[in-house]
Amino acid sequence: MKWIVTLLLGQLFLFLFPTFGRATTYEVYGTSGSDTFTLALFGTIFVTRNGVLELNLDSSKCDSSANTVIKLYGFDGADDFTVSIPDSCDISCKVYGGSGGDVFDVVGCDGIALYGDDGKDKFYLGSSSNYFNGEAYGGNQNDEFHDYFLQYAYLSGGNGNDAFSGNIRDYALIYGGESEDYFFGGPSETEGQGVYVTNDDTGPYSGDEFYYGHFDTIYCDSTDQVFGLAVVHGNVFGDCIN
């Protein structure tokens, strides 16, 4: 059976559908204005919206056998999403910003998917102690991606002049998308701990290499490798440009 818990217009609705043992999905909806969401694990798995508790699940839902899926929908307005779920908690998280300039601040939640949709969105991914290994999609307009620690992550800017800046990247794939995009390598790219950047949506995860698209600008340090045609701002010594 599939349970769908939906918050709509201030009311909590529970929908039950037969799905032959598939995932249990919980959905929390925002308003047409600006909302603040928090999804975290502290004793229980909980979701707050604008400071009000909307969802509270027992930590047993972290077990992979529970097949727990949590979806957050921001809708219109400049929404703020904070997600802090340790990797030991095996749940699936999907966050949809909707229209407006949204902010995503995410650590943990193994395999999370973030969708900025319309608006100038900002993504802050990972921390010094938690990597981000999910997916993040900027959507339309000029989006910003700031990562501290990526591991097997996928970032896609979509339309617009997007900017990607990062620190520690361990086999990440970054897709700049349409328009002129900017890639800032950061100080911690080392052999085997880099980023694979491409202007198309194909290719395997790779090591310390930059692949980028048309008319993009890339800022590198002394350990980065750059492939393609673009304006490259590099360290005086040590850059490898093919």
Protein Blocks (a to p, Z undefined) as FASTA:
>chain_A
ZZddddeehiacdddddeehpacdddddddfbdcddddddehiacddeehiafbdcdfkl
mpmklopacdddekgajddddddddfklccdddddebgcjdddddeejihiacdekgajd
dddedjfkbccfbdcdebgajdddddfbdghiacdebgajdddddfbdehiaddebgajd
dddebjmbcehiacdddfbfedcdddddddddehiacdddfkbccedjddddddfbhpac
ZZ
